[in-house]
Amino acid sequence: MLLVLFGVLCAGCTGNSPAGPGLPVTPIPTAAAAVTTTAVTMTQPNLSLGAQYLYKSYSFSGQNITFNEQIRIDDPSWAIVYTVLPLSDNPQNCWFAMTVTNLDTQKNQTFTWTYINDTYQQYPMYTPGLYQFAMTGTLVKVDLTMAKRLP
């Protein structure tokens, strides 16, 4: 809208005043307008999942409970998706961490969740192999899916 107004002023457009003919037209100030920016939160689109390697729920009903899984991933296009449900009225007491280790290469990656994160998390993965999943948490229920990604 500012650009249109600026264009009209630059073009020297002078029509009849809406107040009637013969009345002086008050010029519009041409001072720079304040520009405001708003942060746009970009959410990652949901990954399309195919055949599942694992679909399981884990309940971390106490302090620092650990679960381990070992899975062979045969496709280079796969994903880890999980949803966290806090089990405490005080979400600051709830947390979850998962360390994913490719046992073929010994490379690992850790994913964490605390009350400040979205309860739905998804991570695209790109390397097949034998994986160890070490999950630790306190006062959360986690629904975990590991599956092939669809194009």
trRosetta pair geometry for C-beta under 8 A, 3 or more apart (Angstrom, degrees):
i j d omega theta_ij theta_ji phi_ij phi_ji
1 4 5.7 -49 -152 32 37 111
1 5 6.4 36 150 -16 66 106
2 5 5.6 -55 -148 40 34 112
2 6 6.1 36 153 -21 67 108
2 33 5.4 -108 -127 24 142 157
3 6 5.6 -54 -144 38 31 113
3 7 6.2 35 154 -23 64 105
4 7 5.6 -53 -148 34 30 114
4 8 6.5 31 153 -20 63 103
5 8 5.8 -53 -150 33 31 111
5 9 6.5 28 153 -16 64 107
5 28 7.3 -101 -179 125 112 158
6 9 5.8 -57 -150 38 32 111
6 10 6.2 28 155 -17 67 109
6 30 7.8 97 -121 -142 78 92
7 10 5.8 -56 -142 39 29 108
7 11 6.2 26 160 -18 64 111
8 11 6.0 -59 -145 37 27 108
8 13 4.8 -62 -167 34 79 134
9 12 7.9 34 170 -68 33 33
9 13 7.7 -71 -73 33 21 90
9 28 6.5 -107 -90 66 124 114
9 30 6.2 162 158 -98 158 110
14 25 7.1 -178 -148 39 94 165
16 20 7.9 -48 171 -180 107 16
16 21 5.7 -49 -143 -85 112 78
17 20 6.5 -18 86 51 97 33
17 21 7.2 150 40 -95 87 29
17 23 5.2 -106 76 71 151 99
17 24 7.8 76 -60 102 159 18
17 25 4.9 -157 -84 -86 113 90
19 23 4.7 -64 96 68 117 157
20 23 5.5 79 70 -7 81 119
44 122 6.8 -144 98 68 129 109
46 122 6.9 121 -138 -13 56 166
47 79 4.8 149 117 -98 162 169
47 81 6.7 -145 50 -71 118 122
47 122 5.3 -173 4 171 114 140
47 124 6.2 164 -100 -77 140 89
47 149 5.6 -68 179 -124 116 106
48 149 6.6 91 75 -167 66 69
48 150 4.0 -67 115 58 111 107
48 151 7.7 -28 69 66 131 25
49 52 7.2 41 157 -80 122 79
49 79 6.3 -107 -97 52 97 125
49 81 6.9 -86 -64 0 140 143
49 145 6.8 4 -144 141 168 133
49 147 4.1 59 -168 92 114 138
49 148 7.0 120 -165 73 64 49
49 149 6.4 -55 -106 -108 51 48
49 150 6.6 88 154 -4 2 95
50 147 6.1 175 62 161 49 106
50 148 4.1 -38 63 82 109 102
50 149 6.9 52 6 130 95 5
50 150 4.7 122 -49 -60 101 92
51 147 6.3 176 92 -157 36 89
51 148 5.0 33 51 18 80 118
52 55 4.9 -10 179 -33 153 106
52 145 6.2 -77 -130 -159 114 91
52 146 6.9 102 -164 77 73 51
52 147 4.3 -47 -104 -96 58 103
52 148 7.9 -118 -72 11 24 72
53 71 5.2 93 158 177 122 139
53 73 6.2 -38 -90 -100 161 75
53 78 7.1 22 -12 -155 131 138
53 146 4.4 -49 63 105 109 100
53 147 6.1 -168 8 -90 75 39
53 148 7.6 112 -32 -34 93 69
54 69 6.5 70 -123 166 159 155
54 71 5.7 -93 -37 -84 123 152
54 144 6.6 -12 120 116 110 101
54 145 6.9 174 93 -148 66 34
54 146 4.4 33 43 37 97 104
54 147 7.9 -132 45 -56 53 65
55 144 7.4 -176 -141 94 35 57
55 145 5.0 10 -107 -110 80 81
55 146 7.9 -146 -62 31 52 58
55 147 7.6 26 -63 -58 95 109
56 69 7.7 158 43 -83 150 148
56 143 7.9 -176 97 -151 32 51
56 144 5.6 -13 64 61 75 97
57 141 6.4 2 -175 179 104 98
57 142 7.0 163 -154 85 56 46
57 143 5.0 -23 -100 -100 84 68
57 144 7.4 161 -95 16 30 74
58 67 5.2 -117 -135 6 138 159
58 135 6.3 77 96 107 173 148
58 137 7.5 119 116 29 118 136
58 141 7.1 170 86 -157 48 53
58 142 4.8 -8 57 58 96 96
58 144 6.5 22 0 -5 108 118
59 87 7.6 80 -159 -66 87 149
59 141 5.0 -15 -107 -109 71 85
60 65 4.5 -176 -139 54 76 117
60 87 7.6 -171 76 11 69 135
60 96 6.8 170 14 -99 154 90
60 136 7.6 93 -121 173 138 37
60 137 3.3 -129 -44 90 173 104
60 138 5.9 -86 142 -71 121 11
60 139 6.5 -52 106 4 90 17
60 140 5.0 16 53 54 113 72
60 141 7.3 -165 25 -80 70 34
60 142 7.0 38 -7 -5 107 104
61 65 7.0 46 37 -23 54 155
61 87 6.3 -95 -118 133 61 169
61 139 7.0 47 -150 -105 28 47
62 65 5.5 103 59 -49 85 112
62 138 7.2 -62 117 -136 37 70
62 139 7.5 21 -132 -61 4 67
63 138 5.3 12 -129 -123 46 111
63 139 7.9 6 -80 -29 50 88
64 136 6.1 -9 -155 -172 63 109
64 137 7.9 165 -119 76 25 19
64 138 6.0 -1 -45 -72 45 101
65 136 7.0 164 81 -149 40 59
65 137 6.2 -29 59 64 86 68
65 138 7.2 139 12 -88 81 49
66 134 6.7 -14 -164 -173 107 85
66 135 6.7 151 -154 84 55 51
66 136 4.8 -19 -97 -95 80 82
67 134 7.9 165 85 -155 46 41
67 135 4.7 -11 60 62 90 105
68 132 6.8 -18 -164 -171 100 90
68 133 6.8 153 -156 82 49 59
68 134 5.4 -10 -104 -104 86 66
68 135 7.4 -175 -79 21 37 73
69 132 7.6 157 84 -158 47 45
69 133 4.4 -4 58 55 93 110
69 135 7.7 24 5 -3 97 111
70 103 7.7 18 -144 -25 105 143
70 130 7.0 8 -178 179 96 93
70 131 7.0 174 -151 90 52 49
70 132 5.3 -17 -102 -103 83 66
70 133 7.4 -167 -77 19 34 74
71 130 7.7 175 92 -153 34 53
71 131 5.4 -16 64 62 78 97
71 133 7.0 15 11 -8 105 115
71 146 6.4 126 86 89 166 152
72 129 7.4 -104 -146 140 65 27
72 130 5.1 -29 -101 -100 76 70
72 131 7.5 158 -99 16 24 74
73 78 5.5 -111 -159 14 125 165
73 125 7.5 -42 -176 109 166 136
73 127 7.9 85 90 104 131 53
73 128 4.9 -149 108 -140 85 62
73 129 6.1 8 55 47 94 45
73 130 7.8 -180 19 -86 71 20
73 131 5.8 34 -9 -7 111 121
73 146 7.5 -93 -92 160 111 122
74 128 5.5 34 -150 -147 18 131
75 78 5.4 120 81 -53 98 101
75 128 6.0 142 49 -85 15 112
75 148 4.8 32 58 -116 159 105
75 149 8.0 -169 121 29 128 69
76 126 5.7 14 174 -177 84 55
76 127 6.3 0 -134 -105 78 23
76 128 5.3 -71 -73 -26 59 93
77 124 7.7 -28 -157 -166 67 101
77 126 7.0 8 -93 -118 49 58
77 148 6.5 55 94 -166 79 76
77 149 4.6 -98 152 54 91 104
77 151 8.0 14 151 -73 161 64
78 124 7.8 143 88 -161 35 57
78 125 5.0 -26 78 67 82 105
78 128 7.7 101 -4 -90 126 68
78 146 6.7 30 164 178 119 81
78 147 6.6 -173 -155 101 86 30
78 148 5.3 -60 -103 -108 80 41
78 149 5.8 -174 -112 -11 19 85
79 122 6.1 2 177 -171 123 93
79 123 6.4 159 -159 81 74 47
79 124 5.2 -42 -100 -107 93 48
79 125 6.0 171 -97 12 31 84
79 145 7.9 16 100 108 92 92
79 146 7.3 -170 90 -144 47 50
79 147 6.2 -15 56 63 87 72
79 148 7.9 59 14 161 80 10
79 149 5.0 90 -23 -68 108 102
80 98 7.7 -166 175 104 146 147
80 100 6.9 -114 -61 -72 156 150
80 111 7.0 -167 107 -9 142 162
80 122 7.2 166 89 -152 53 47
80 123 4.7 -4 57 56 97 101
80 125 6.2 68 -13 -30 91 121
80 144 7.5 -27 -165 -161 85 91
80 145 7.7 152 -158 85 40 56
80 146 5.6 -12 -104 -102 67 83
81 120 7.8 -7 -171 -172 89 81
81 121 7.1 173 -150 93 47 55
81 122 4.5 -1 -107 -108 85 87
81 123 7.6 -170 -72 24 48 61
81 144 7.6 145 84 -158 52 45
81 145 4.6 -13 65 64 98 103
81 146 7.7 175 25 -79 69 37
81 147 7.4 -23 17 24 113 102
82 96 7.9 -134 127 129 143 149
82 98 7.6 129 -8 -13 159 150
82 113 7.9 -116 97 -36 120 144
82 120 7.9 -179 96 -148 42 44
82 121 5.4 -5 61 60 80 97
82 122 7.9 170 21 -79 51 50
82 142 5.4 -1 -174 -173 123 100
82 143 6.3 161 -153 81 66 52
82 144 4.7 -13 -101 -103 105 65
82 145 7.0 179 -78 22 54 66
83 119 5.8 40 -163 141 72 90
83 120 5.2 -12 -104 -100 84 69
83 121 7.7 175 -83 22 37 68
83 142 7.2 159 78 -153 46 53
83 143 4.7 0 52 51 97 104
84 94 7.7 142 162 150 120 122
84 96 5.5 -151 -113 9 131 146
84 113 5.0 173 -35 136 159 159
84 117 8.0 59 37 88 141 108
84 119 4.8 -131 60 -152 78 77
84 121 7.4 34 -12 0 104 109
84 140 5.2 -24 -164 -170 98 130
84 141 7.4 143 -160 75 48 48
84 142 5.5 -16 -103 -101 69 79
85 119 6.9 60 -77 -163 45 133
85 140 6.5 141 72 -165 48 71
85 141 4.3 -14 60 58 107 98
85 142 7.6 -163 22 -72 73 35
85 143 7.7 53 -10 -11 106 95
86 91 4.7 -61 -116 -114 166 85
86 94 4.1 -135 -129 -15 95 173
86 115 6.8 37 -81 -102 140 93
86 119 7.9 -100 -19 -107 84 118
86 139 6.6 21 -164 130 70 93
86 140 5.8 -44 -107 -105 42 80
87 94 6.7 143 33 -104 66 121
87 139 4.5 -139 62 -176 98 68
87 140 5.9 -158 -2 -88 95 21
87 141 6.1 101 -59 -22 108 86
88 91 6.6 163 79 -84 93 32
88 93 4.6 -48 91 70 169 120
88 94 5.4 -168 30 -51 110 102
88 139 4.4 16 -29 168 111 142
90 93 4.9 68 93 -3 99 109
90 94 7.9 166 100 -13 58 89
91 94 5.2 -57 -157 31 55 117
91 115 3.6 120 136 -120 109 129
92 115 5.5 -74 -80 12 43 152
93 138 6.8 -104 155 126 72 115
93 139 5.5 18 119 46 98 155
94 114 7.6 142 96 -150 67 52
94 115 6.0 99 63 -65 96 95
94 137 7.8 8 -170 -179 70 98
94 138 6.3 -159 -132 95 39 77
94 139 4.6 -104 -98 92 80 99
94 140 4.9 108 -166 -63 107 96
95 112 7.2 -13 -175 -172 100 96
95 113 6.6 166 -159 89 55 63
95 114 5.0 -11 -112 -102 93 74
95 115 7.7 -71 -78 -23 69 73
95 137 6.3 -160 98 -143 54 68
95 138 5.5 27 45 42 80 97
95 140 7.1 -133 63 -20 16 132
96 112 6.9 158 90 -158 57 51
96 113 4.3 6 56 52 99 107
96 135 7.2 -11 -169 -169 92 95
96 136 7.5 164 -153 90 48 48
96 137 4.0 -3 -107 -105 72 116
96 138 7.9 -149 -69 28 53 54
96 140 5.1 -82 -56 67 111 156
96 142 5.7 124 -134 -72 152 132
97 110 6.2 -4 -173 -173 102 105
97 111 7.1 162 -155 85 53 48
97 112 4.6 -12 -104 -107 83 82
97 113 7.5 -160 -70 24 45 64
97 135 7.2 168 89 -150 49 52
97 136 5.2 -7 60 61 95 90
97 137 6.9 174 21 -75 59 68
98 110 7.0 162 84 -153 44 58
98 111 4.9 -8 59 58 95 95
98 112 7.8 -174 22 -78 61 41
98 133 6.1 -12 -169 -168 107 92
98 134 7.0 156 -155 80 54 47
98 135 4.6 -12 -104 -101 86 81
98 136 7.8 176 -80 23 43 60
98 144 8.0 132 -93 -114 155 133
99 108 5.6 14 179 178 97 125
99 109 7.4 165 -153 83 57 34
99 110 4.7 -24 -99 -98 75 84
99 133 7.6 158 79 -154 49 43
99 134 4.7 -8 56 59 98 101
99 135 8.0 -164 24 -73 61 39
100 108 6.3 162 83 -154 46 71
100 109 5.1 -15 59 61 98 85
100 110 7.6 178 17 -85 69 33
100 111 7.1 33 -9 -2 109 103
100 125 7.9 -101 143 -104 158 138
100 131 6.0 -14 -169 -167 88 119
100 132 7.6 157 -156 80 41 52
100 133 5.7 -7 -105 -104 71 75
101 106 7.0 -13 -173 -150 103 39
101 107 7.3 169 -149 89 60 36
101 108 4.0 -26 -96 -95 77 103
101 131 6.6 148 77 -156 47 64
101 132 4.5 -10 60 57 104 100
101 133 7.9 -166 24 -72 71 32
101 134 7.4 30 -2 -1 110 103
102 105 4.6 15 103 41 120 96
102 106 7.1 -57 82 -1 74 13
102 107 5.1 10 40 56 111 83
102 108 7.3 -161 15 -79 65 50
102 127 6.2 -17 -101 104 151 127
102 129 4.7 51 -158 87 101 144
102 130 7.3 107 -165 71 57 51
102 131 5.8 -37 -101 -97 51 77
103 106 7.1 32 -146 -77 31 53
103 129 6.9 -176 49 149 66 108
103 130 4.4 -48 53 97 115 101
103 131 6.7 -172 -3 -99 88 20
103 132 5.6 88 -56 -18 107 101
104 129 4.0 -114 13 -152 130 125
104 130 5.7 119 -39 33 90 85
105 127 7.5 -29 4 153 143 150
105 129 6.8 -55 -4 -129 94 172
111 121 6.8 143 173 146 127 146
111 123 6.2 -116 -94 -30 141 152
112 117 7.8 160 112 -23 70 155
113 117 5.0 -120 -143 65 70 140
113 119 7.6 72 -164 -127 135 44
113 121 6.3 -124 -81 -28 116 144
113 140 7.5 125 92 -141 123 170
114 117 5.8 101 53 1 56 101
117 121 7.0 12 153 -73 128 115
118 121 6.7 146 84 -68 91 69
124 149 6.3 19 -130 -65 94 155
133 146 7.9 -132 -60 -51 151 146
135 142 7.1 -138 -176 65 142 156
135 144 7.6 -96 -82 -65 157 153
137 140 4.8 -84 170 47 133 111
137 142 6.6 168 -34 -24 166 127
